[in-house]
């Protein structure tokens, strides 16, 4: 045998051992490294199914219901209580626009027409069907108010003229989404422009019995809940805690639109 034979065998053995060590290290590293990380507050993404931007809303705790020193609250808001949202979620940065609704549902029931105007005159079932079609859902009432407040404990998250289209500045019509100042979590038109359907049935006294963690809303009812006020209302209606009951099949009584959420 050539004198080089044992040397070549030794070199090959060392190379094999090195390869095994590298493979073991790589396997351990990939097993312990995080596969992904959660989004951060304020991150945005576009849902390709409707072309709309969605903002990441982090988990947290807030006071739901009538804000401190708010003298305009009604009876169904006055049972203020602590709510914990135990998970983060994506929420439409704007109300669903007519362009998006036309793209997804092939319809536009709105009274006022314009691609970037919020879709309105939709029933609760219409809104629910749209959110499902884009792989999302309607927000719960608690999720909606938590996101609207964005850490604020005031009745409104800013000066009403700066953040909302309402009876005092709207010229009695809807306006293109995202024209007013957003709240601290980059959400536009959470107050004013169009009412927004939420997932919950309406119960005037639900706040007195709702769970503190992720309240899902009543299990049944006659009315569904809408939030946020609209272009045709006085300032007292355009508040973060204001609740509105609407028959779920009603599309004409109020200018009602919606936005979707998803995990």
Helices and strands as residue ranges (DSSP letters): H 4-32, E 44-46, E 53-57, E 60-64, G 75-77, E 81-85, E 89-92, H 98-105, H 124-133, E 137-138, H 141-149, H 160-163, E 195-201, G 206-208, E 223-227, G 235-237, E 243-247, E 256-257, E 260-262
